[in-house]
Amino acid sequence: MGQYPDAYVQYLVHFHGDRDYFECHEVMEEFWKAHPGDPRSGTYVGLIQIAVGLYHSRRGNWAGAVKMMGSALANLQPMDVSSLGLDAEELERRIRNTLADVQDEHDGYTDMNLPIMDPGLLHRCQTICKDKGLVWEAPSSLENDALIHKHTLRDRTDVIEERARQSRLRKEQGEAR
């Protein structure tokens, strides 16, 4: 088994265990921001976008799902995906299938599983799920509002403040030109 960041393993556990795609996003985004020079940076963003795309799809936000899945395809680098123990070609196929389903049907939601090729990584993630009482690759509960609407239920003060700060910065930079 290759050496994988703990945040990535947590991402996989959330992705396939509790299907908490919002938490997947949070875990990977924190890792990505903490490692700005990481050569797999674009692929980490792509993984975040997959989780966010599925989160939007599960909530019926089809436009958000399409945007995120399309962006994920653009950001995922096959060599990086492979270095993370995933089948890059199969992952692209699954994203394209999910994207087609979201664009065409708008009448249901189906979880997507990531194609983990590294047996050691798969075993590690399944063991963590088992220890947490989670069933690996169980379908999402579409009645769990806390899971489906998690981003609307959390304290967004930090996010709002950061967006305002970024907006002020852009405005100041524009005025300085």
N, CA and C atoms as a LAMMPS dump frame, in Angstrom:
ITEM: TIMESTEP
0
ITEM: NUMBER OF ATOMS
531
ITEM: BOX BOUNDS ff ff ff
-5.0000000000000000e+02 5.0000000000000000e+02
-5.0000000000000000e+02 5.0000000000000000e+02
-5.0000000000000000e+02 5.0000000000000000e+02
ITEM: ATOMS id mol type element x y z
1 1 1 N 0.849 -1.183 0
2 1 2 C 0 0 0
3 1 3 C 0.886 1.235 0
4 2 1 N 0.528 2.195 -0.829
5 2 2 C 1.257 3.461 -0.851
6 2 3 C 0.991 4.253 0.413
7 3 1 N 1.757 5.293 0.573
8 3 2 C 1.564 6.182 1.717
9 3 3 C 0.559 7.251 1.31
10 4 1 N -0.534 7.355 2.007
11 4 2 C -1.59 8.303 1.677
12 4 3 C -1.802 9.265 2.832
13 5 1 N -2.103 10.525 2.517
14 5 2 C -2.393 11.476 3.592
15 5 3 C -3.591 11.01 4.421
16 6 1 N -3.514 11.212 5.729
17 6 2 C -4.621 10.826 6.614
18 6 3 C -5.928 11.499 6.201
19 7 1 N -5.842 12.756 5.755
20 7 2 C -7.049 13.471 5.328
21 7 3 C -7.703 12.765 4.145
22 8 1 N -6.902 12.242 3.262
23 8 2 C -7.43 11.522 2.098
24 8 3 C -8.135 10.238 2.54
25 9 1 N -7.541 9.533 3.486
26 9 2 C -8.171 8.313 4.012
27 9 3 C -9.499 8.684 4.683
28 10 1 N -9.514 9.774 5.444
29 10 2 C -10.762 10.238 6.071
30 10 3 C -11.803 10.563 5.008
31 11 1 N -11.351 11.223 3.94
32 11 2 C -12.23 11.551 2.815
33 11 3 C -12.888 10.275 2.278
34 12 1 N -12.08 9.25 2.036
35 12 2 C -12.607 7.996 1.494
36 12 3 C -13.582 7.331 2.464
37 13 1 N -13.287 7.396 3.751
38 13 2 C -14.173 6.805 4.758
39 13 3 C -15.522 7.526 4.76
40 14 1 N -15.49 8.857 4.723
41 14 2 C -16.758 9.605 4.653
42 14 3 C -17.477 9.334 3.332
43 15 1 N -16.72 9.293 2.249
44 15 2 C -17.305 9.119 0.916
45 15 3 C -18.061 7.803 0.808
46 16 1 N -17.472 6.728 1.325
47 16 2 C -18.051 5.388 1.178
48 16 3 C -18.713 4.861 2.442
49 17 1 N -18.463 5.5 3.58
50 17 2 C -18.99 5.008 4.851
51 17 3 C -20.269 5.709 5.259
52 18 1 N -20.163 6.959 5.69
53 18 2 C -21.363 7.674 6.132
54 18 3 C -21.972 8.523 5.02
55 19 1 N -21.318 8.545 3.845
56 19 2 C -21.797 9.294 2.672
57 19 3 C -21.972 10.778 2.996
58 20 1 N -21.141 11.269 3.905
59 20 2 C -21.178 12.684 4.284
60 20 3 C -20.256 13.455 3.336
61 21 1 N -20.801 13.813 2.175
62 21 2 C -20.005 14.474 1.148
63 21 3 C -19.571 15.87 1.578
64 22 1 N -20.374 16.502 2.42
65 22 2 C -19.972 17.807 2.935
66 22 3 C -18.705 17.659 3.777
67 23 1 N -18.666 16.634 4.599
68 23 2 C -17.479 16.396 5.425
69 23 3 C -16.282 16.021 4.552
70 24 1 N -16.518 15.269 3.475
71 24 2 C -15.444 14.964 2.515
72 24 3 C -14.809 16.264 2.037
73 25 1 N -15.668 17.186 1.647
74 25 2 C -15.228 18.496 1.16
75 25 3 C -14.408 19.215 2.23
76 26 1 N -14.916 19.246 3.436
77 26 2 C -14.244 19.951 4.529
78 26 3 C -12.855 19.372 4.808
79 27 1 N -12.775 18.047 4.906
80 27 2 C -11.515 17.367 5.228
81 27 3 C -10.467 17.616 4.141
82 28 1 N -10.866 17.431 2.885
83 28 2 C -9.896 17.596 1.788
84 28 3 C -9.535 19.054 1.569
85 29 1 N -10.498 19.958 1.737
86 29 2 C -10.195 21.377 1.545
87 29 3 C -9.199 21.867 2.594
88 30 1 N -9.388 21.435 3.819
89 30 2 C -8.452 21.81 4.883
90 30 3 C -7.049 21.295 4.565
91 31 1 N -6.967 20.053 4.109
92 31 2 C -5.672 19.473 3.747
93 31 3 C -5.06 20.238 2.571
94 32 1 N -5.845 20.481 1.55
95 32 2 C -5.382 21.178 0.347
96 32 3 C -4.849 22.573 0.693
97 33 1 N -5.572 23.301 1.522
98 33 2 C -5.139 24.646 1.915
99 33 3 C -3.864 24.61 2.755
100 34 1 N -3.683 23.556 3.529
101 34 2 C -2.501 23.431 4.392
102 34 3 C -1.26 22.991 3.613
103 35 1 N -1.427 22.556 2.359
104 35 2 C -0.311 22.069 1.538
105 35 3 C -0.323 22.748 0.166
106 36 1 N -0.102 24.061 0.142
107 36 2 C -0.244 24.81 -1.111
108 36 3 C 0.712 24.389 -2.226
109 37 1 N 1.86 23.844 -1.911
110 37 2 C 2.812 23.46 -2.951
111 37 3 C 2.722 22.007 -3.367
112 38 1 N 1.737 21.288 -2.851
113 38 2 C 1.62 19.862 -3.152
114 38 3 C 1.391 19.667 -4.648
115 39 1 N 2.187 18.81 -5.291
116 39 2 C 2.023 18.6 -6.733
117 39 3 C 0.671 17.994 -7.128
118 40 1 N -0.034 17.387 -6.17
119 40 2 C -1.35 16.806 -6.481
120 40 3 C -2.489 17.777 -6.165
121 41 1 N -2.161 19.033 -6.006
122 41 2 C -3.131 20.046 -5.599
123 41 3 C -4.384 20.06 -6.468
124 42 1 N -4.215 20.046 -7.778
125 42 2 C -5.371 20.058 -8.677
126 42 3 C -6.254 18.843 -8.506
127 43 1 N -5.638 17.714 -8.256
128 43 2 C -6.414 16.484 -8.059
129 43 3 C -7.16 16.533 -6.729
130 44 1 N -6.548 17.125 -5.707
131 44 2 C -7.279 17.283 -4.446
132 44 3 C -8.515 18.152 -4.667
133 45 1 N -8.358 19.209 -5.447
134 45 2 C -9.505 20.057 -5.766
135 45 3 C -10.555 19.244 -6.517
136 46 1 N -10.128 18.42 -7.455
137 46 2 C -11.061 17.563 -8.182
138 46 3 C -11.824 16.624 -7.264
139 47 1 N -11.141 16.062 -6.272
140 47 2 C -11.817 15.186 -5.309
141 47 3 C -12.844 15.963 -4.488
142 48 1 N -12.473 17.171 -4.104
143 48 2 C -13.414 18.038 -3.382
144 48 3 C -14.639 18.284 -4.25
145 49 1 N -14.405 18.564 -5.532
146 49 2 C -15.51 18.873 -6.443
147 49 3 C -16.42 17.67 -6.674
148 50 1 N -15.863 16.474 -6.693
149 50 2 C -16.707 15.281 -6.811
150 50 3 C -17.659 15.213 -5.62
151 51 1 N -17.121 15.375 -4.419
152 51 2 C -17.949 15.307 -3.214
153 51 3 C -19.014 16.402 -3.222
154 52 1 N -18.628 17.609 -3.59
155 52 2 C -19.586 18.717 -3.623
156 52 3 C -20.637 18.47 -4.71
157 53 1 N -20.209 17.928 -5.851
158 53 2 C -21.158 17.608 -6.914
159 53 3 C -22.196 16.59 -6.464
160 54 1 N -21.752 15.561 -5.764
161 54 2 C -22.694 14.551 -5.264
162 54 3 C -23.598 15.137 -4.185
163 55 1 N -23.031 16 -3.351
164 55 2 C -23.817 16.675 -2.316
165 55 3 C -24.946 17.471 -2.97
166 56 1 N -24.606 18.242 -4.017
167 56 2 C -25.623 19.035 -4.721
168 56 3 C -26.642 18.137 -5.412
169 57 1 N -26.174 17.088 -6.048
170 57 2 C -27.069 16.176 -6.748
171 57 3 C -28.069 15.548 -5.778
172 58 1 N -27.588 15.112 -4.646
173 58 2 C -28.458 14.473 -3.648
174 58 3 C -29.524 15.446 -3.148
175 59 1 N -29.202 16.747 -3.153
176 59 2 C -30.143 17.775 -2.709
177 59 3 C -31.056 18.258 -3.834
178 60 1 N -30.801 17.777 -5.069
179 60 2 C -31.613 18.214 -6.198
180 60 3 C -31.13 19.51 -6.825
181 61 1 N -29.944 19.957 -6.461
182 61 2 C -29.346 21.144 -7.07
183 61 3 C -28.576 20.689 -8.308
184 62 1 N -29.314 20.5 -9.397
185 62 2 C -28.741 19.911 -10.608
186 62 3 C -27.686 20.809 -11.23
187 63 1 N -27.921 22.106 -11.27
188 63 2 C -26.942 23.02 -11.876
189 63 3 C -25.627 22.988 -11.099
190 64 1 N -25.716 22.979 -9.782
191 64 2 C -24.51 22.904 -8.951
192 64 3 C -23.775 21.594 -9.153
193 65 1 N -24.526 20.514 -9.284
194 65 2 C -23.917 19.194 -9.494
195 65 3 C -23.184 19.143 -10.827
196 66 1 N -23.817 19.652 -11.874
197 66 2 C -23.204 19.654 -13.203
198 66 3 C -21.923 20.485 -13.191
199 67 1 N -21.984 21.649 -12.593
200 67 2 C -20.811 22.528 -12.534
201 67 3 C -19.649 21.842 -11.811
202 68 1 N -19.925 21.256 -10.664
203 68 2 C -18.86 20.629 -9.875
204 68 3 C -18.282 19.398 -10.564
205 69 1 N -19.125 18.553 -11.125
206 69 2 C -18.634 17.34 -11.786
207 69 3 C -17.817 17.695 -13.027
208 70 1 N -18.272 18.695 -13.779
209 70 2 C -17.512 19.136 -14.942
210 70 3 C -16.162 19.69 -14.547
211 71 1 N -16.139 20.465 -13.47
212 71 2 C -14.875 21.022 -12.973
213 71 3 C -13.95 19.922 -12.46
214 72 1 N -14.531 18.916 -11.832
215 72 2 C -13.716 17.795 -11.336
216 72 3 C -12.998 17.118 -12.496
217 73 1 N -13.713 16.897 -13.583
218 73 2 C -13.094 16.269 -14.759
219 73 3 C -11.902 17.089 -15.249
220 74 1 N -12.028 18.394 -15.204
221 74 2 C -10.948 19.266 -15.674
222 74 3 C -9.751 19.259 -14.717
223 75 1 N -9.999 19.064 -13.435
224 75 2 C -8.924 19.167 -12.437
225 75 3 C -8.196 17.867 -12.133
226 76 1 N -8.86 16.743 -12.291
227 76 2 C -8.234 15.465 -11.952
228 76 3 C -7.137 15.124 -12.957
229 77 1 N -5.967 14.834 -12.457
230 77 2 C -4.832 14.447 -13.292
231 77 3 C -4.63 12.934 -13.158
232 78 1 N -4.7 12.192 -14.262
233 78 2 C -4.631 10.729 -14.182
234 78 3 C -3.447 10.188 -13.373
235 79 1 N -2.265 10.763 -13.534
236 79 2 C -1.101 10.272 -12.776
237 79 3 C -1.297 10.477 -11.275
238 80 1 N -1.864 11.624 -10.912
239 80 2 C -2.119 11.912 -9.501
240 80 3 C -3.207 11.005 -8.944
241 81 1 N -4.254 10.815 -9.739
242 81 2 C -5.353 9.939 -9.316
243 81 3 C -4.808 8.536 -9.049
244 82 1 N -3.971 8.047 -9.962
245 82 2 C -3.368 6.713 -9.794
246 82 3 C -2.476 6.661 -8.56
247 83 1 N -1.74 7.751 -8.305
248 83 2 C -0.85 7.772 -7.141
249 83 3 C -1.629 7.768 -5.832
250 84 1 N -2.93 8.042 -5.911
251 84 2 C -3.792 7.998 -4.73
252 84 3 C -4.545 6.673 -4.626
253 85 1 N -4.093 5.677 -5.393
254 85 2 C -4.657 4.337 -5.283
255 85 3 C -5.98 4.142 -5.994
256 86 1 N -6.319 5.06 -6.898
257 86 2 C -7.572 4.968 -7.639
258 86 3 C -7.297 4.611 -9.093
259 87 1 N -8.279 4.015 -9.742
260 87 2 C -8.212 3.717 -11.169
261 87 3 C -8.677 4.983 -11.893
262 88 1 N -7.74 5.712 -12.501
263 88 2 C -8.032 7.009 -13.115
264 88 3 C -9.033 6.902 -14.254
265 89 1 N -8.866 5.911 -15.1
266 89 2 C -9.767 5.741 -16.247
267 89 3 C -11.185 5.414 -15.782
268 90 1 N -11.293 4.52 -14.813
269 90 2 C -12.608 4.143 -14.286
270 90 3 C -13.249 5.325 -13.554
271 91 1 N -12.46 6.112 -12.836
272 91 2 C -12.997 7.277 -12.137
273 91 3 C -13.578 8.261 -13.144
274 92 1 N -12.847 8.515 -14.212
275 92 2 C -13.372 9.432 -15.236
276 92 3 C -14.685 8.903 -15.809
277 93 1 N -14.751 7.605 -16.079
278 93 2 C -15.975 7.008 -16.61
279 93 3 C -17.138 7.19 -15.635
280 94 1 N -16.881 6.965 -14.359
281 94 2 C -17.943 7.098 -13.358
282 94 3 C -18.414 8.543 -13.229
283 95 1 N -17.484 9.478 -13.284
284 95 2 C -17.871 10.893 -13.212
285 95 3 C -18.721 11.251 -14.423
286 96 1 N -18.29 10.822 -15.612
287 96 2 C -19.051 11.124 -16.834
288 96 3 C -20.451 10.493 -16.778
289 97 1 N -20.562 9.28 -16.26
290 97 2 C -21.871 8.636 -16.117
291 97 3 C -22.753 9.397 -15.129
292 98 1 N -22.173 9.802 -14.017
293 98 2 C -22.928 10.568 -13.024
294 98 3 C -23.356 11.902 -13.616
295 99 1 N -22.457 12.546 -14.325
296 99 2 C -22.753 13.824 -14.965
297 99 3 C -23.896 13.663 -15.975
298 100 1 N -23.854 12.61 -16.772
299 100 2 C -24.91 12.36 -17.751
300 100 3 C -26.245 12.108 -17.054
301 101 1 N -26.225 11.341 -15.976
302 101 2 C -27.454 11.075 -15.228
303 101 3 C -28.048 12.365 -14.688
304 102 1 N -27.207 13.213 -14.125
305 102 2 C -27.668 14.474 -13.54
306 102 3 C -28.212 15.39 -14.631
307 103 1 N -27.519 15.464 -15.761
308 103 2 C -27.949 16.35 -16.842
309 103 3 C -29.23 15.865 -17.509
310 104 1 N -29.402 14.562 -17.606
311 104 2 C -30.508 14.011 -18.383
312 104 3 C -31.771 13.71 -17.583
313 105 1 N -31.614 13.224 -16.373
314 105 2 C -32.78 12.658 -15.704
315 105 3 C -33.424 13.571 -14.67
316 106 1 N -32.667 14.108 -13.78
317 106 2 C -33.19 14.96 -12.708
318 106 3 C -34.307 14.295 -11.909
319 107 1 N -34.35 12.991 -11.906
320 107 2 C -35.449 12.335 -11.213
321 107 3 C -34.992 11.355 -10.144
322 108 1 N -33.769 11.438 -9.765
323 108 2 C -33.33 10.537 -8.715
324 108 3 C -31.857 10.725 -8.435
325 109 1 N -31.441 10.119 -7.388
326 109 2 C -30.057 10.247 -6.984
327 109 3 C -29.488 8.854 -6.75
328 110 1 N -28.26 8.652 -7.205
329 110 2 C -27.547 7.409 -6.955
330 110 3 C -26.145 7.76 -6.492
331 111 1 N -25.713 7.133 -5.399
332 111 2 C -24.35 7.355 -4.922
333 111 3 C -23.343 6.858 -5.954
334 112 1 N -22.192 7.462 -5.941
335 112 2 C -21.083 7.015 -6.781
336 112 3 C -19.995 6.495 -5.84
337 113 1 N -19.363 5.42 -6.216
338 113 2 C -18.231 4.901 -5.454
339 113 3 C -16.945 5.189 -6.212
340 114 1 N -15.904 5.489 -5.49
341 114 2 C -14.606 5.733 -6.112
342 114 3 C -13.922 4.387 -6.349
343 115 1 N -13.298 4.219 -7.498
344 115 2 C -12.675 2.928 -7.838
345 115 3 C -11.291 2.773 -7.182
346 116 1 N -11.289 2.266 -5.963
347 116 2 C -10.038 2.082 -5.219
348 116 3 C -9.362 0.812 -5.727
349 117 1 N -8.143 0.985 -6.227
350 117 2 C -7.393 -0.153 -6.777
351 117 3 C -6.397 -0.743 -5.786
352 118 1 N -5.95 0.052 -4.85
353 118 2 C -4.959 -0.404 -3.884
354 118 3 C -5.663 -1.232 -2.807
355 119 1 N -5.425 -2.553 -2.773
356 119 2 C -6.113 -3.4 -1.796
357 119 3 C -5.805 -3.011 -0.35
358 120 1 N -4.608 -2.545 -0.084
359 120 2 C -4.255 -2.135 1.276
360 120 3 C -5.032 -0.901 1.705
361 121 1 N -5.174 0.049 0.797
362 121 2 C -5.959 1.259 1.08
363 121 3 C -7.423 0.894 1.294
364 122 1 N -7.946 0.047 0.44
365 122 2 C -9.333 -0.388 0.568
366 122 3 C -9.563 -1.068 1.921
367 123 1 N -8.669 -1.969 2.286
368 123 2 C -8.791 -2.679 3.564
369 123 3 C -8.729 -1.689 4.736
370 124 1 N -7.808 -0.758 4.668
371 124 2 C -7.674 0.246 5.745
372 124 3 C -8.971 1.038 5.902
373 125 1 N -9.525 1.504 4.788
374 125 2 C -10.758 2.295 4.842
375 125 3 C -11.941 1.461 5.337
376 126 1 N -12.051 0.233 4.865
377 126 2 C -13.143 -0.641 5.299
378 126 3 C -13.035 -0.954 6.787
379 127 1 N -11.815 -1.126 7.267
380 127 2 C -11.612 -1.403 8.688
381 127 3 C -12.021 -0.205 9.534
382 128 1 N -11.655 0.993 9.107
383 128 2 C -12.048 2.207 9.836
384 128 3 C -13.571 2.316 9.867
385 129 1 N -14.211 2.057 8.724
386 129 2 C -15.677 2.102 8.681
387 129 3 C -16.285 1.102 9.653
388 130 1 N -15.763 -0.101 9.619
389 130 2 C -16.281 -1.146 10.506
390 130 3 C -16.126 -0.731 11.966
391 131 1 N -14.96 -0.188 12.318
392 131 2 C -14.715 0.263 13.692
393 131 3 C -15.667 1.389 14.11
394 132 1 N -16.125 2.174 13.138
395 132 2 C -17.051 3.274 13.423
396 132 3 C -18.509 2.843 13.325
397 133 1 N -18.723 1.568 12.999
398 133 2 C -20.082 1.066 12.872
399 133 3 C -20.751 1.463 11.563
400 134 1 N -19.939 1.778 10.555
401 134 2 C -20.459 2.179 9.249
402 134 3 C -20.377 1.016 8.273
403 135 1 N -21.34 0.936 7.388
404 135 2 C -21.35 -0.097 6.362
405 135 3 C -20.726 0.493 5.106
406 136 1 N -19.651 -0.117 4.634
407 136 2 C -18.936 0.334 3.448
408 136 3 C -19.869 0.309 2.233
409 137 1 N -19.955 1.41 1.545
410 137 2 C -20.728 1.575 0.314
411 137 3 C -22.231 1.378 0.491
412 138 1 N -22.737 1.569 1.708
413 138 2 C -24.188 1.557 1.902
414 138 3 C -24.767 2.79 1.208
415 139 1 N -25.98 2.695 0.689
416 139 2 C -26.564 3.866 0.026
417 139 3 C -26.868 4.992 1.008
418 140 1 N -26.855 6.199 0.465
419 140 2 C -27.2 7.385 1.265
420 140 3 C -28.619 7.264 1.791
421 141 1 N -28.817 7.807 2.97
422 141 2 C -30.165 7.932 3.494
423 141 3 C -30.723 9.255 2.985
424 142 1 N -31.716 9.175 2.136
425 142 2 C -32.29 10.392 1.566
426 142 3 C -33.301 11.057 2.5
427 143 1 N -33.502 10.473 3.669
428 143 2 C -34.382 11.081 4.669
429 143 3 C -33.606 11.767 5.789
430 144 1 N -32.286 11.717 5.734
431 144 2 C -31.458 12.286 6.791
432 144 3 C -31.165 13.754 6.482
433 145 1 N -32.036 14.65 6.971
434 145 2 C -31.877 16.081 6.693
435 145 3 C -30.547 16.627 7.187
436 146 1 N -30.063 16.118 8.32
437 146 2 C -28.786 16.602 8.858
438 146 3 C -27.641 16.304 7.897
439 147 1 N -27.743 15.233 7.148
440 147 2 C -26.722 14.863 6.174
441 147 3 C -26.936 15.599 4.847
442 148 1 N -28.156 15.642 4.393
443 148 2 C -28.463 16.21 3.083
444 148 3 C -28.359 17.731 3.074
445 149 1 N -28.71 18.366 4.153
446 149 2 C -28.709 19.836 4.205
447 149 3 C -27.659 20.371 5.177
448 150 1 N -26.594 19.644 5.35
449 150 2 C -25.585 19.969 6.363
450 150 3 C -25.034 21.384 6.221
451 151 1 N -24.773 21.816 5.007
452 151 2 C -24.152 23.137 4.852
453 151 3 C -25.091 24.264 5.257
454 152 1 N -26.39 24.059 5.18
455 152 2 C -27.321 25.111 5.572
456 152 3 C -27.569 25.114 7.081
457 153 1 N -27.185 24.041 7.752
458 153 2 C -27.424 23.921 9.187
459 153 3 C -26.224 24.332 10.036
460 154 1 N -25.085 24.559 9.409
461 154 2 C -23.871 24.873 10.161
462 154 3 C -23.714 26.372 10.36
463 155 1 N -22.842 26.74 11.271
464 155 2 C -22.502 28.14 11.51
465 155 3 C -21.63 28.611 10.353
466 156 1 N -22.117 29.566 9.6
467 156 2 C -21.413 30.036 8.408
468 156 3 C -20.679 31.359 8.649
469 157 1 N -20.543 31.801 9.883
470 157 2 C -19.915 33.077 10.192
471 157 3 C -18.527 33.193 9.582
472 158 1 N -17.686 32.176 9.767
473 158 2 C -16.321 32.219 9.222
474 158 3 C -16.315 32.31 7.701
475 159 1 N -17.197 31.563 7.067
476 159 2 C -17.272 31.562 5.597
477 159 3 C -17.688 32.941 5.099
478 160 1 N -18.702 33.517 5.713
479 160 2 C -19.203 34.837 5.306
480 160 3 C -18.132 35.9 5.512
481 161 1 N -17.45 35.849 6.648
482 161 2 C -16.385 36.818 6.918
483 161 3 C -15.242 36.687 5.922
484 162 1 N -14.866 35.465 5.589
485 162 2 C -13.774 35.255 4.629
486 162 3 C -14.163 35.735 3.238
487 163 1 N -15.384 35.482 2.825
488 163 2 C -15.839 35.963 1.51
489 163 3 C -15.836 37.492 1.47
490 164 1 N -16.28 38.123 2.539
491 164 2 C -16.275 39.595 2.604
492 164 3 C -14.84 40.123 2.553
493 165 1 N -13.934 39.472 3.259
494 165 2 C -12.526 39.881 3.255
495 165 3 C -11.944 39.755 1.844
496 166 1 N -12.224 38.641 1.182
497 166 2 C -11.731 38.431 -0.184
498 166 3 C -12.305 39.478 -1.134
499 167 1 N -13.562 39.807 -0.962
500 167 2 C -14.206 40.808 -1.803
501 167 3 C -13.558 42.18 -1.606
502 168 1 N -13.304 42.54 -0.348
503 168 2 C -12.63 43.823 -0.06
504 168 3 C -11.243 43.842 -0.68
505 169 1 N -10.542 42.728 -0.575
506 169 2 C -9.195 42.641 -1.134
507 169 3 C -9.206 42.841 -2.649
508 170 1 N -10.152 42.184 -3.302
509 170 2 C -10.268 42.334 -4.774
510 170 3 C -10.588 43.774 -5.141
511 171 1 N -11.474 44.382 -4.378
512 171 2 C -11.868 45.774 -4.636
513 171 3 C -10.671 46.705 -4.429
514 172 1 N -9.918 46.502 -3.359
515 172 2 C -8.733 47.313 -3.091
516 172 3 C -7.679 47.15 -4.178
517 173 1 N -7.493 45.939 -4.639
518 173 2 C -6.52 45.679 -5.692
519 173 3 C -6.958 46.322 -6.994
520 174 1 N -8.26 46.324 -7.254
521 174 2 C -8.791 46.955 -8.456
522 174 3 C -8.631 48.461 -8.416
523 175 1 N -8.802 49.07 -7.246
524 175 2 C -8.656 50.515 -7.094
525 175 3 C -7.2 50.941 -7.173
526 176 1 N -6.287 50.034 -6.813
527 176 2 C -4.856 50.367 -6.811
528 176 3 C -4.273 50.402 -8.219
529 177 1 N -4.995 49.859 -9.176
530 177 2 C -4.469 49.806 -10.55
531 177 3 C -4.588 51.076 -11.243
